[in-house]
Every structure is written in C-alpha cells, then in structure tokens.
Amino acid sequence: MQFHIHRPFKVLLDGNFLHACIKNNINIHDRLSTTLSDPQVQLLVPDEVIAELTGIGAPCADALALASTFKRAPTYTKSRDRQKQTGTTNTTGTTDTTGSPTPETTETTETSDATTTAAKGILTLLGQHNRHQYLVATQDVNLRKSTHRIPGVPVIYLNIGVSVVEPPSRASKEYQQTTEQKKLAPRKDERRRLQQKQQHERAAARAVVKTGRDAELNLPRREDVAAFPMKSKKRKGPRGPKQPNPLSMRKKKKRNNEDGKEGKTRGGGGKDAKKKRRQRQKAKKKVKTASSVGAGAK
C-alpha cells in the first residue's frame, strides 16, 4: 500500500525463472495468479531476456518458446534518454537544438541491446524508485540482491517447486519510515506561518516601551507581573484551632497549698504551721512552769 502496487500486478519474468518452471512442469500463469491472488496478472518478458535465451541456443529452446508467448515489456533505450537531454527527435521533418535539419531515418539500438544482459535490462526497467510498480520473478541470486537496494520491489522465486514472495527489503522499510515521518512533520506553508508569528511576537516585545513613573523607577510592567505571579509561602506546621487572647482572660486564683509553698520559701510557713508552732510553745511553757514549781517545793 505504501508503494501503490495494485492489481492487476505486472510481473517481469527472468530466463532462469522460465527455465525452472519448465523443468518442474509448472504453469507460470496459474502459479503466479494463485500466489498473488490475482487472476488478471500480467506476465511481461523484457527484450534483454529474449536476447539472452536466443544467444544460449538449444539448451534454452523451450524457455525461449515459452517466453515468446508472453507480452513484451516496454523498453527505455539510451537513444530516448539522449533525445530528452539534447532535445533532438528522429521523426520526419524535425530539427535539433541547433536548427539544422535531421535526416528522415530512425536510430537503432540493437547493438546496445545485445551487449546488455537480462539482469541489467530488468534493473533499467525498475529504475531507482520502481515508478511503474513492477514485480520481479527470478532465480538469479545476484539480481535479487540488486533489487533489494530499490525500495518497493517485490521479488518472487521458486524454492523446490514452491513459489515464495520475499519479505520487504531494508530499503523498503527505511523508505516507509521516512515517508511516515514526513507526514507527521509540518508542511512548508505551516513552517512559514510559524516563523512569521514568532517574528511578529519578537517585534511586538521590542516595541513596548515603559513610560511614566515606572520608567523613572525602573519598575516592572503590570503585564509582566501578571504573567509571573509570586509564589505563596507554605505554612510549616499544621493549622489548629485558634487560642483566645491572653490579655482578655481573667487571672487564676491562687490556692492554699500554693500559699503554703510561698510561705515556706519565705521562711514563715502557712496558717496551719503557725497554729502548730504556737501550741508547741505553750506546751513548752507549761512544762517549764511545772518543773520550776516542783523544785521550789522541795
């Protein structure tokens, strides 16, 4: 789906693949139609493959006869490339870039086609990006490795009489990743708009000038302060119930035991201590008087 290869599929056949199918008694059209699930598959044979089988001769006579039954693949010769570059044409009544008339003859490229091999002919049909959406059926290992460098080229080969479709190559996976990344990236017009917006914002920031008392005292503008609010300080301890005002409270009354403690500290003692002291002094006086009276009677 990424390389827009759709039905009907166009398959380029190699001479090695044709020879292997004849050797294993395989009907190429039925086998490829079942493998690709396309009954209208188009089988194409390049001219270079026909020239190669013709040059081999008798060993590949059956493969040559089978190849002649299929449709020929379109060719892109070097003469056409030269015509595009130089601007010359080979039809009657045409002129080249210099303005001089050309003869009413057509150039032939049979000698150049004879020198090129079948593998090179298939690679030239594929090009660098396989824009014609070809599939390649071959038994040549070197040709399969060469197709791995071109993104979006499915390869079919026979493995002990079983047709196998190779998994996507590394070049195809990398091309798919790059295309997905390009889809996510912004387009040229979007990038241009973003750049213009950033330039306008910078110019507006430079154009704003402080006036009045703020400019004299070098104070920040109100917009800057609103854009960067001050952070509030957090309380260290937990917030508990509020305590009453100590100045509005009545003082607590002192108890007796507290008065006794204060008297002891001052050296006098409390009321109970004074009563006990007086009783002791009276008892001592009675004892003294009684002893003095007894001594006088004797």
GUGUVO-986044 format. One line per 8 residues: number of its first residue (from 1); their letters; for each residue x, y, z of N, C-alpha, C, O. Coordinates in steps of 0.2 Angstrom, whole numbers. Atoms other than C-alpha are relative to their C-alpha. Example, Ala and Ser with C-alpha at 12.3 -4.5 7.8 and 13.67 -1.06 7.14 Angstrom:
1> AS> 4/-6/0/62/-22/39/4/6/0/9/5/3 | -4/-6/-1/68/-5/36/-4/5/3/-1/11/4
END
This chain:
1> MQFHIHRP> 4/-6/0/0/0/0/4/6/0/2/11/-3 | -4/-6/-1/14/12/4/3/2/-7/4/7/-9 | -4/-1/6/22/10/-14/-6/0/-6/-4/0/-12 | 6/-1/5/4/10/-23/1/-6/-5/-1/-5/-11 | 0/6/4/7/-8/-30/-7/-3/0/-9/-5/5 | 7/3/0/-11/-13/-35/-1/-5/-6/3/-6/-10 | 2/4/5/-20/-25/-46/-2/3/-6/-5/9/-6 | -3/7/2/-18/-31/-60/8/1/1/11/6/-1
9> FKVLLDGN> -7/0/-1/0/-35/-55/4/-1/-6/2/-5/-10 | -4/1/6/14/-33/-68/6/-4/2/10/-1/6 | -5/4/-2/27/-47/-66/5/0/-6/4/-2/-11 | -5/1/5/44/-46/-75/3/-7/1/5/-9/6 | -3/7/0/50/-64/-80/7/0/-2/9/3/-7 | -7/1/2/68/-69/-80/1/-7/-3/-3/-11/-3 | -2/7/4/76/-83/-91/1/-5/5/-2/-11/3 | -1/6/-5/81/-93/-76/-7/-2/3/-7/-8/4
17> FLHACIKN> 7/2/-3/63/-92/-69/-4/-4/-5/-7/-9/-3 | 4/4/5/56/-98/-85/3/-7/-1/-1/-12/-2 | -3/6/1/69/-112/-87/-2/-5/6/-3/-11/6 | 2/4/-5/65/-118/-69/-7/-2/0/-9/-8/3 | 7/2/1/46/-118/-72/-1/-6/-5/-5/-10/-4 | 1/6/5/48/-129/-87/3/-6/3/1/-12/1 | -3/6/-3/60/-141/-78/-5/-3/5/-5/-9/6 | 4/3/-5/47/-143/-64/-7/-1/-2/-12/-2/2
25> NINIHDRL> 6/0/2/32/-143/-75/-5/4/3/-11/2/6 | 4/-5/-3/24/-128/-68/-3/5/-5/0/8/-10 | 3/-5/4/11/-117/-77/1/7/4/-2/8/9 | -3/-6/-3/18/-100/-74/-7/5/2/-7/8/7 | 6/-5/-1/1/-90/-76/-4/-3/6/-6/1/10 | 4/3/-6/-9/-102/-64/4/1/6/1/3/11 | -4/0/-7/5/-102/-51/0/7/2/-1/8/8 | -1/-7/-3/8/-83/-50/-7/3/1/-8/7/6
33> STTLSDPQ> 7/-2/-1/-11/-80/-51/-2/-2/7/-6/2/11 | 2/3/-7/-14/-91/-35/5/3/5/3/4/10 | -5/-3/-5/2/-84/-27/-2/7/2/-2/9/8 | 1/-7/-1/-3/-66/-29/-8/1/1/-10/7/2 | 7/-1/-1/-22/-69/-28/-3/5/-5/-7/9/-4 | 3/-5/6/-25/-60/-45/0/-4/-6/5/-6/-9 | 1/4/7/-32/-70/-60/2/4/-6/3/1/-11 | -2/-4/6/-28/-55/-71/7/2/0/9/8/-2
41> VQLLVPDE> -7/-2/0/-9/-55/-68/2/1/-7/1/-3/-11 | -3/-1/7/1/-48/-82/7/-2/0/11/0/4 | -7/3/0/17/-58/-86/3/4/-6/1/4/-12 | -4/-4/5/30/-47/-96/7/-3/0/10/-5/5 | -6/3/1/46/-53/-103/4/6/-4/2/8/-9 | -4/-6/3/60/-39/-107/3/-3/-6/4/-9/-7 | -4/2/7/69/-39/-124/6/-3/2/9/-7/-2 | -6/2/-2/85/-42/-115/0/-8/2/5/-12/1
49> VIAELTGI> 0/7/-2/79/-59/-108/-1/-4/-7/2/-10/-7 | 0/3/6/74/-64/-126/6/-1/-4/8/-6/-6 | -7/0/3/91/-59/-132/4/-5/3/9/-9/0 | -4/4/-3/99/-69/-119/-1/-8/-1/3/-12/-2 | 2/7/2/89/-85/-122/2/-2/-7/4/-8/-9 | -2/1/7/92/-83/-141/8/-2/0/10/-6/-4 | -7/1/1/111/-82/-138/2/-7/3/7/-9/1 | -2/7/-3/111/-98/-127/-1/-5/-5/3/-10/-6
57> GAPCADAL> 1/5/6/103/-108/-141/-4/-6/2/-9/-5/6 | 4/6/0/97/-126/-140/-2/-2/8/-7/-4/9 | 2/2/-6/98/-129/-121/-6/4/3/-10/2/7 | 6/-4/-2/85/-115/-118/-5/1/-6/-8/7/-6 | 5/-1/6/74/-118/-134/-7/0/3/-11/4/1 | 7/0/-3/59/-122/-123/-2/6/4/-7/9/3 | 1/-6/-4/61/-107/-112/-1/6/-5/-5/10/-3 | 1/-5/5/63/-96/-127/-7/-1/-4/-10/5/-5
65> ALASTFKR> 7/0/3/47/-103/-135/-5/2/5/-10/5/3 | 5/-3/-5/38/-100/-118/0/7/1/-5/10/2 | 0/-7/-1/44/-83/-117/-3/4/-6/-5/10/-5 | 3/-4/5/38/-78/-134/-7/0/0/-10/4/-4 | 8/0/-1/20/-82/-129/-2/6/5/-8/8/4 | 1/-6/-4/21/-68/-116/1/7/-3/4/7/-8 | 0/-6/3/19/-50/-119/7/3/2/10/2/7 | -7/-4/-1/35/-39/-121/-1/6/5/-6/9/5
73> APTYTKSR> -1/-6/-4/40/-27/-108/2/6/-4/6/6/-8 | -2/-6/3/41/-9/-113/8/2/1/10/0/7 | -7/-2/-1/59/-3/-116/2/7/0/-2/11/-3 | -2/-7/-1/68/13/-111/7/0/-3/12/-1/2 | -6/0/3/83/14/-123/4/6/2/1/11/4 | -4/-6/-1/98/25/-122/-1/6/-5/0/12/-3 | 1/-5/5/93/34/-138/-5/5/3/-5/11/1 | 6/-5/-3/77/41/-129/3/4/5/1/10/5
81> DRQKQTGT> -3/-4/-5/87/47/-115/4/6/-3/4/11/-1 | -4/-5/4/99/56/-127/-5/5/-3/-3/11/-3 | 5/-5/3/84/64/-136/-3/5/5/-4/10/4 | 3/-5/-5/77/71/-120/6/5/3/4/11/4 | -5/-5/-2/94/78/-115/2/5/-5/3/11/-4 | -2/-4/6/99/85/-132/-6/4/-3/-5/9/-6 | 6/-4/3/81/90/-137/-1/-2/-8/-5/1/-11 | 0/3/7/83/80/-154/-6/-5/-1/-7/-9/4
89> TNTTGTTD> 5/5/2/69/70/-162/2/-4/-6/6/-1/-10 | -1/4/6/70/56/-175/-5/-1/-5/-5/-5/-9 | 5/0/5/54/59/-184/1/4/-6/6/8/-6 | -1/-4/7/52/66/-202/-2/7/1/-6/9/5 | 2/-7/0/53/85/-204/2/3/7/-1/9/8 | -2/-3/-7/61/88/-186/7/3/-1/11/1/-5 | -7/-3/-1/76/99/-181/2/-1/7/-1/-2/11 | -3/0/-7/88/98/-167/1/7/3/-2/12/0
97> TTGSPTPE> -1/-7/-3/93/112/-155/3/5/-4/2/11/-3 | -4/-5/4/105/120/-167/-4/3/-6/-2/8/-9 | 4/-3/5/91/122/-180/2/-4/-7/-2/-2/-12 | -1/3/6/99/111/-193/-4/-6/-1/-6/-10/3 | 4/5/1/88/98/-202/3/-7/1/9/-7/0 | -3/6/-2/90/80/-197/-3/-5/-6/-8/-4/-9 | 2/5/5/89/65/-209/-6/-4/2/-8/-5/8 | 7/3/-1/72/56/-211/2/-8/1/-1/-12/-2
105> TTETTETS> -2/7/-1/79/40/-203/-1/-1/8/-1/4/12 | 1/2/-7/77/31/-186/6/-3/3/9/-7/-1 | -6/3/-2/91/26/-175/-2/-7/3/-7/-8/6 | 1/7/-2/93/8/-170/4/-1/6/10/1/6 | -4/2/-6/99/1/-153/1/-7/0/2/-10/6 | -1/7/-1/101/-17/-157/7/-2/2/8/-7/6 | -7/2/-3/120/-17/-154/0/1/7/3/-3/11 | 0/-1/-7/117/-9/-137/-4/-5/4/-2/-7/9
113> DATTTAAK> 5/5/-3/103/-21/-133/4/-7/1/3/-10/6 | -3/7/0/114/-36/-137/6/0/5/7/-5/8 | -5/0/-5/128/-30/-126/-3/0/7/1/-3/12 | 2/0/-6/117/-28/-111/-3/-6/2/-6/-10/-2 | 3/7/-3/112/-43/-100/-7/1/2/-10/6/2 | 7/0/-3/95/-48/-94/-1/3/6/-6/7/8 | 1/-3/-6/98/-43/-77/1/8/0/-3/11/3 | -1/-7/1/104/-25/-82/-7/3/-3/-9/8/-1
121> GILTLLGQ> 6/-2/3/88/-24/-93/-6/1/5/-10/5/5 | 5/0/-5/77/-28/-78/1/6/5/-4/9/7 | -2/-5/-5/86/-16/-67/-2/7/-3/-4/12/0 | 1/-6/3/84/-2/-80/-8/1/0/-10/7/0 | 7/-1/0/65/-5/-81/-2/2/7/-7/6/8 | 2/-2/-7/64/-4/-62/2/7/2/-2/11/5 | -2/-7/-1/74/12/-61/2/1/7/4/-4/11 | -2/-1/-7/78/20/-44/-6/-1/5/-4/-2/11
129> HNRHQYLV> 6/0/-4/60/20/-37/-5/-4/-2/-10/-5/1 | 5/5/2/51/7/-47/-7/4/-1/-12/2/2 | 6/-4/1/38/20/-53/-5/-3/-4/-11/-1/-3 | 5/3/3/29/8/-64/-3/-6/4/-7/-10/1 | 3/5/-4/25/-4/-50/1/-7/-3/-4/-11/-3 | -2/7/3/34/-20/-57/1/-5/6/4/-3/11 | -2/6/-4/36/-37/-48/5/-4/-4/5/-4/-10 | -5/3/3/51/-47/-52/0/-8/2/0/-9/8
137> ATQDVNLR> 0/7/-1/51/-66/-54/7/-3/-3/8/-3/-9 | -7/2/2/69/-73/-55/3/-5/5/1/-6/11 | -3/5/-4/80/-87/-49/8/3/1/12/-1/4 | -7/-3/-1/96/-76/-50/1/3/6/-2/8/8 | -1/-2/-7/103/-73/-33/3/7/0/1/12/4 | -3/-6/1/114/-58/-39/-6/6/-2/-6/11/1 | 6/-4/2/98/-50/-47/-4/2/6/-7/7/7 | 4/-2/-6/88/-52/-31/4/4/5/0/9/8
145> KSTHRIPG> -4/-4/-4/102/-44/-21/0/7/-2/-1/12/1 | 0/-7/3/102/-29/-33/-7/3/1/-7/9/2 | 7/-3/0/83/-27/-32/-1/2/8/-6/6/9 | 1/-2/-7/84/-26/-13/3/7/2/0/10/7 | -2/-7/-1/93/-9/-15/-6/5/-2/-5/11/-1 | 6/-4/3/77/-2/-24/-6/-1/5/-8/-6/6 | 6/1/-5/63/2/-12/-7/-2/-4/-8/1/-10 | 6/2/3/46/-6/-16/0/-4/-6/-3/-3/-11
153> VPVIYLNI> 0/5/5/51/-21/-27/-1/-7/2/3/-9/5 | 1/7/-2/43/-37/-23/3/-5/-4/3/-5/-10 | -4/5/4/53/-52/-28/-3/-7/1/-5/-9/7 | 3/7/0/46/-70/-32/5/-5/-3/9/-3/-8 | -5/6/3/57/-86/-34/-3/-6/2/-8/-7/6 | 2/7/-2/55/-105/-33/4/-3/5/11/-3/4 | -3/4/-5/60/-115/-18/-2/-7/0/-7/-8/3 | 2/7/1/60/-133/-23/-7/-1/-2/-12/-5/0
161> GVSVVEPP> 6/0/3/45/-130/-34/-6/4/3/-11/3/1 | 5/-4/-3/36/-119/-22/1/8/-1/7/10/0 | -1/-8/1/34/-100/-26/0/3/6/-5/3/10 | 0/-3/-7/39/-89/-12/1/8/-2/5/9/-7 | 0/-7/1/37/-70/-11/5/2/6/3/1/12 | -5/-2/-5/52/-62/-2/-3/6/5/-8/10/2 | 3/-5/-4/48/-51/13/3/7/-2/8/7/-6 | -3/-6/2/51/-32/12/7/1/1/9/-1/7
169> SRASKEYQ> -7/-1/-1/69/-27/10/1/6/5/-4/10/7 | -2/-5/-4/78/-15/21/-1/7/-3/-3/12/1 | 1/-6/4/77/-1/8/-7/2/0/-9/8/1 | 8/-1/0/58/-3/8/-2/3/6/-6/7/7 | 2/-2/-7/57/-2/27/2/7/1/-2/11/4 | -3/-7/-2/68/14/28/-4/5/-4/-5/10/-1 | 4/-5/4/58/22/14/-7/1/3/-9/7/3 | 6/-1/-4/42/19/23/0/4/6/-4/8/7
177> QTTEQKKL> -1/-4/-6/48/26/39/1/7/-2/-2/12/2 | -1/-7/1/54/42/31/-6/3/-3/-8/9/-1 | 6/-3/2/38/44/22/-5/1/6/-9/6/6 | 5/-1/-5/28/42/38/2/6/4/-2/10/7 | -2/-6/-4/39/55/47/-1/6/-4/-3/11/-1 | 1/-6/4/37/67/33/-8/2/1/-10/8/1 | 7/-1/-1/18/65/35/-1/4/7/-6/8/7 | 1/-3/-7/19/70/54/4/7/0/1/11/4
185> APRKDERR> -3/-7/0/31/85/50/-4/5/-3/-8/4/-7 | 4/-6/3/23/102/47/2/1/-8/8/0/-9 | -2/-1/7/22/107/29/4/7/-1/5/10/4 | -4/-6/1/31/122/21/-4/6/2/-1/11/5 | 4/-6/-1/17/134/22/-1/1/8/-2/6/10 | 1/0/-8/14/129/41/7/3/3/6/7/8 | -7/-3/-2/33/132/44/1/7/-1/3/11/4 | 0/-7/1/32/149/36/-4/4/4/-2/9/7
193> RLQQKQQH> 5/-4/-4/17/154/46/3/0/7/2/5/11 | -2/0/-6/25/149/62/6/5/1/7/8/6 | -6/-4/0/41/158/58/-2/8/0/0/12/4 | 3/-7/0/31/174/54/-3/2/6/-3/8/9 | 3/-2/-6/21/173/70/5/1/5/5/6/9 | -5/-1/-5/37/171/80/3/7/-1/5/10/4 | -4/-6/2/45/186/71/-5/6/3/-2/11/5 | 5/-5/-2/29/197/75/0/0/8/0/6/10
201> ERAAARAV> 0/0/-7/29/192/93/7/3/3/6/7/8 | -7/-3/-2/48/197/95/0/7/-1/2/11/3 | 0/-7/2/45/213/86/-5/4/5/-3/10/7 | 5/-3/-4/30/217/97/3/1/7/2/6/11 | -3/0/-7/40/213/113/5/6/0/6/9/5 | -5/-5/1/54/225/107/-3/7/0/0/12/3 | 3/-6/1/42/239/103/-3/3/6/-4/9/7 | 3/-2/-6/34/240/120/5/4/4/10/1/6
209> VKTGRDAE> -4/-4/-4/42/254/130/-3/3/6/-9/5/6 | 3/-2/-6/39/259/148/0/7/1/5/11/-1 | 1/-7/-1/33/276/152/-2/2/6/-5/-2/10 | 3/-2/-6/29/287/167/5/-1/6/11/-2/5 | -3/1/-6/34/284/185/4/-7/0/9/-8/3 | -3/7/0/38/265/181/7/1/-4/11/-3/-2 | -6/0/4/51/270/168/5/4/5/11/2/4 | -5/-4/-4/59/283/181/3/-5/5/9/-5/6
217> LNLPRRED> -2/4/-5/60/270/195/2/-7/-2/4/-11/2 | -2/7/3/64/255/183/-4/-5/3/-2/-10/5 | 4/6/-2/49/245/189/-3/-4/-5/-4/-2/-11 | 2/5/6/42/230/180/-7/2/-2/-11/5/2 | 7/-1/2/26/232/170/-5/-4/3/-4/-10/5 | 6/4/-3/9/226/176/-1/-7/-4/-2/-12/-1 | 1/6/3/8/213/162/5/-5/1/4/-11/2 | -5/4/-2/25/206/167/-1/-3/6/0/-9/8
225> VAAFPMKS> 1/3/-7/20/204/185/-6/-5/0/-6/-10/3 | 6/5/0/3/196/180/2/-6/-4/-1/-12/-2 | -2/6/3/12/184/169/4/-5/4/4/-11/3 | -4/3/-5/24/179/183/-2/1/7/1/5/10 | 2/-2/-7/14/179/199/5/-3/6/9/-8/4 | -5/2/-6/23/177/216/-3/-6/3/-9/-8/3 | 2/6/-4/23/161/225/-2/1/7/2/4/10 | 2/-1/-7/14/160/241/4/-5/5/5/-10/3
233> KKRKGPRG> -4/4/-4/24/154/256/-5/-5/4/-10/-4/6 | 4/6/-3/18/137/264/1/1/7/7/2/10 | -1/1/-7/15/135/282/4/-6/2/3/-11/-1 | -4/6/-2/27/124/291/-4/-5/4/-3/-11/3 | 3/4/-5/16/117/305/-8/-1/-2/-10/3/-7 | 7/0/1/-2/111/304/-4/5/3/-2/8/8 | 4/-5/-2/-16/123/306/-5/-3/5/-9/-7/3 | 4/3/-6/-25/120/323/-5/5/2/-6/10/-2
241> PKQPNPLS> 5/-5/-2/-39/129/332/3/6/3/9/6/6 | -2/-6/-2/-37/147/337/0/1/7/-5/-1/10 | 0/-1/-7/-32/152/355/-3/6/2/-2/11/-2 | 3/-7/-2/-41/166/365/6/5/1/12/3/2 | -5/-5/-2/-32/182/368/2/0/7/-3/0/12 | -2/0/-7/-22/181/384/-1/6/4/-2/6/10 | 1/-6/-4/-25/199/389/-7/1/2/-9/5/6 | 7/0/-2/-44/197/389/-2/-5/5/-8/-5/6
249> MRKKKKRN> 1/6/-5/-43/182/401/1/3/7/5/7/8 | -1/-1/-7/-45/183/420/5/-4/3/6/-10/1 | -5/4/-3/-31/178/431/-3/-5/4/-8/-4/7 | 2/6/-4/-32/162/440/1/2/7/7/5/9 | -1/0/-7/-34/162/459/5/-5/3/5/-10/1 | -5/5/-3/-20/155/470/-3/-4/5/-8/-2/9 | 2/5/-5/-24/140/481/4/0/6/9/4/6 | -3/0/-6/-20/137/499/7/-4/0/12/-1/3
257> NEDGKEGK> -7/4/1/-6/124/495/5/5/-3/11/4/-2 | -4/-4/3/1/137/484/3/5/5/9/7/5 | -2/-5/-5/1/150/498/5/-3/5/10/0/7 | -4/4/-5/9/137/510/7/-1/-3/12/0/0 | -7/1/4/23/134/497/3/7/0/10/7/1 | -3/-7/0/26/153/496/3/2/7/8/4/7 | -2/-2/-7/27/155/515/6/-4/2/10/-1/5 | -6/4/-1/39/141/516/6/2/-3/12/2/0
265> TRGGGGKD> -6/-3/4/50/148/503/3/7/4/9/8/4 | -2/-6/-4/50/165/513/2/-1/7/5/3/10 | -2/1/-7/53/157/530/-5/0/5/-4/-2/11 | 5/-1/-5/36/160/539/-4/-6/0/-7/-8/5 | 5/5/1/25/145/533/-7/2/0/-8/8/-1 | 7/-2/0/6/145/532/-3/1/6/0/1/11 | 4/-1/-6/-8/147/544/0/-6/5/1/-5/11 | -1/6/-4/-8/129/550/6/-1/3/7/-3/9
273> AKKKRRQR> -7/1/-3/10/129/553/1/5/6/4/3/11 | -1/-5/-6/9/145/564/-4/-3/6/-2/-2/12 | 4/2/-5/-5/137/574/4/-6/4/4/-6/10 | -4/6/-3/6/121/577/6/3/4/7/0/9 | -5/-3/-4/20/132/582/-2/3/7/2/2/12 | 3/-3/-6/10/142/595/-2/-6/5/0/-5/11 | 1/5/-5/4/126/603/6/-4/3/6/-5/8 | -6/3/-2/21/119/604/4/5/5/6/2/10
281> QKAKKKVK> -3/-5/-5/27/135/613/-4/0/6/-1/0/12 | 4/1/-6/13/134/625/1/-6/4/2/-6/10 | -2/6/-3/17/116/629/6/0/4/7/-2/9 | -7/0/-3/35/120/632/-1/5/6/3/3/11 | 1/-5/-6/30/135/644/-3/-4/6/-1/-3/12 | 4/4/-5/18/123/654/5/-5/3/5/-5/9 | -5/5/-3/32/110/656/5/4/4/7/2/10 | -5/-4/-4/44/124/662/-3/2/7/1/2/12
289> TASSVGAG> 3/-2/-7/32/131/675/-1/-6/5/0/-5/11 | 1/6/-4/28/114/681/7/-2/3/7/-4/9 | -6/2/-3/46/110/684/3/5/5/7/3/9 | -2/-5/-5/50/126/692/-4/0/7/-1/1/12 | 4/1/-6/36/124/704/2/-6/5/2/-6/11 | -2/7/-4/41/106/709/7/2/4/8/-1/9 | -6/-1/-3/59/112/713/0/5/6/3/4/11 | 1/-4/-5/53/126/724/-3/-3/6/-2/-1/12
297> AK> 3/3/-6/43/115/735/4/-5/3/4/-6/10 | -5/4/-4/57/104/739/4/4/4/9/1/8
END
